[in-house]
Amino acid sequence: MGKLKRRRTKKIEEIDNEIKNAVNEYKNEPNRYVMISKKIGKGFTSKQIRQRWLSHLDPSICHEELNEDEKKYIIEWVKDYKNNNSSDKICWTKLISEMNSKFGKLRSENKVKNFYYLKERQKKTTTFE
């Protein structure tokens, strides 16, 4: 690994640690991500900090790959949800909550969405071939 990559990785780790510490410090504050953004500075918005926390740093998030049962559940759940709701908007937080109850693993919204939309794209490309 080159020096530049090591420095960049170390810098990211430092920022991640600052975010983790600040989340613990401001855990009961209503606008904690805004407060963390101001505290850390470095040009990160509250939205970026929130996203980093929810997708990568939150220790309750399971980072393992989705297993086959989870994948099937996501596909079926979204299909049922779309059939029972007039809105095209999918309630990902509801799906994630139900998956957590069913499988005992809290997944990030990004992981679930990325899996689902990848499957949708694959379905479309195989349809045209």
C-alpha positions as CSV (number, residue, x, y, z in Angstrom):
1,M,0.0,0.0,0.0
2,G,1.4,3.4,-1.0
3,K,2.0,6.3,1.4
4,L,-0.8,8.3,0.0
5,K,-3.4,5.5,0.4
6,R,-2.2,4.9,4.0
7,R,-2.5,8.6,4.8
8,R,-6.0,8.8,3.3
9,T,-7.1,5.6,5.1
10,K,-5.8,7.0,8.4
11,K,-7.5,10.3,7.8
12,I,-10.8,8.5,7.2
13,E,-10.4,6.5,10.3
14,E,-9.7,9.6,12.3
15,I,-12.8,11.3,11.0
16,D,-14.9,8.1,11.6
17,N,-13.6,8.1,15.2
18,E,-14.5,11.7,15.7
19,I,-18.0,11.0,14.4
20,K,-18.4,7.9,16.7
21,N,-17.3,9.9,19.7
22,A,-19.6,12.9,18.8
23,V,-22.6,10.6,18.2
24,N,-22.1,9.2,21.7
25,E,-21.7,12.7,23.1
26,Y,-24.8,14.1,21.4
27,K,-26.9,10.9,21.4
28,N,-29.9,12.6,23.2
29,E,-29.8,15.8,21.2
30,P,-32.6,16.4,18.6
31,N,-30.3,17.9,16.0
32,R,-27.2,15.9,16.8
33,Y,-25.9,15.6,13.3
34,V,-26.0,19.3,12.8
35,M,-24.1,19.7,16.1
36,I,-21.6,17.0,15.1
37,S,-21.1,18.7,11.7
38,K,-20.3,22.0,13.5
39,K,-18.0,20.3,16.0
40,I,-16.0,18.3,13.4
41,G,-16.0,20.9,10.7
42,K,-13.8,19.7,7.8
43,G,-16.5,20.5,5.3
44,F,-18.9,17.7,6.1
45,T,-22.6,18.4,6.1
46,S,-25.0,17.1,8.8
47,K,-26.6,14.9,6.0
48,Q,-23.2,13.4,5.1
49,I,-22.4,12.7,8.7
50,R,-25.8,11.1,9.3
51,Q,-25.4,8.9,6.2
52,R,-21.9,7.8,7.2
53,W,-23.3,6.9,10.7
54,L,-26.3,5.0,9.4
55,S,-24.6,3.2,6.6
56,H,-21.1,2.4,8.0
57,L,-20.4,3.4,11.6
58,D,-23.4,2.5,13.7
59,P,-22.3,-0.6,15.6
60,S,-25.7,-2.2,15.5
61,I,-25.6,-2.4,11.7
62,C,-24.8,-5.9,10.3
63,H,-22.2,-5.6,7.5
64,E,-22.3,-9.2,6.4
65,E,-23.6,-10.0,2.9
66,L,-27.3,-10.6,2.6
67,N,-28.2,-14.3,2.8
68,E,-30.6,-16.0,0.4
69,D,-33.5,-15.9,2.8
70,E,-33.0,-12.1,3.2
71,K,-32.8,-11.6,-0.5
72,K,-36.0,-13.5,-1.2
73,Y,-37.7,-11.6,1.7
74,I,-36.7,-8.2,0.2
75,I,-38.0,-9.1,-3.3
76,E,-41.3,-10.5,-2.0
77,W,-41.8,-7.7,0.5
78,V,-41.3,-5.0,-2.1
79,K,-43.6,-6.9,-4.5
80,D,-46.3,-7.2,-1.9
81,Y,-45.8,-3.6,-0.8
82,K,-46.2,-2.3,-4.3
83,N,-49.4,-4.4,-4.8
84,N,-51.0,-3.0,-1.6
85,N,-50.0,0.6,-1.9
86,S,-50.9,3.1,-4.6
87,S,-47.7,5.1,-4.1
88,D,-44.6,4.2,-6.0
89,K,-42.5,5.2,-3.0
90,I,-41.2,2.2,-1.0
91,C,-41.1,2.5,2.8
92,W,-37.5,1.1,3.2
93,T,-37.5,1.8,7.0
94,K,-40.5,-0.4,7.5
95,L,-38.9,-3.2,5.5
96,I,-35.6,-2.9,7.4
97,S,-37.5,-2.9,10.7
98,E,-39.4,-6.1,9.7
99,M,-36.2,-7.7,8.5
100,N,-34.6,-6.9,11.8
101,S,-37.5,-8.6,13.6
102,K,-37.5,-11.6,11.3
103,F,-33.8,-12.2,10.9
104,G,-32.3,-10.5,13.9
105,K,-29.9,-8.4,11.8
106,L,-30.2,-4.7,11.4
107,R,-29.3,-3.8,7.8
108,S,-28.4,-0.4,6.4
109,E,-31.0,1.2,4.1
110,N,-28.3,1.5,1.5
111,K,-27.5,-2.3,1.5
112,V,-31.2,-3.2,1.1
113,K,-31.9,-0.6,-1.6
114,N,-28.7,-1.4,-3.5
115,F,-29.6,-5.1,-3.5
116,Y,-33.2,-4.5,-4.7
117,Y,-32.4,-2.0,-7.4
118,L,-29.5,-4.1,-8.7
119,K,-31.9,-7.0,-9.1
120,E,-34.4,-4.8,-10.9
121,R,-31.7,-3.6,-13.3
122,Q,-30.5,-7.2,-13.9
123,K,-34.1,-8.2,-14.6
124,K,-34.5,-5.4,-17.2
125,T,-31.2,-6.2,-19.0
126,T,-32.0,-9.9,-19.2
127,T,-35.4,-9.0,-20.6
128,F,-33.9,-7.1,-23.5
129,E,-31.3,-9.7,-24.4
